[in-house]
Amino acid sequence: MLLDQVTDTQLQAARLFGGATMVAFLGAPLFRRQAQRVRIAAASIYIAGVLGFLIFVLI
């Protein structure tokens, strides 16, 4: 299985990272004028994190 290489600590960190970026994405309307920039930044960070995690697992 693909995730057999990942330790519990690494998987927990990935879940925490995913949750934190989701909170930032959903909380963006609190910034009113900057909401779109916050969403773009949160989505970019999330995508970079997921790609980094996948590269780490696959290599």
LINNOR-V249748 format. One record per backbone hydrogen bond with DSSP energy under -1.0 kcal/mol. NH is the residue of the N-H (numbers start at 1). CO is the residue of the C=O. Records with the same first field share a line. If there is no record, write none. Layout:
# LINNOR-V249748
NH->CO ; CO
This chain:
# LINNOR-V249748
4->1
11->7
12->8
13->9
14->10
15->11
16->12
17->13
18->14
19->15
20->16
21->17
22->18
23->19
24->20
25->21
26->22
27->23
30->27
31->28
32->29
34->31
35->32
38->34
39->35
40->36
41->37
42->38
43->39
44->40
45->41
46->42
47->43
48->44
49->45
50->46
51->47
52->48
53->49
54->50
55->51
56->52
57->53
58->54
59->55
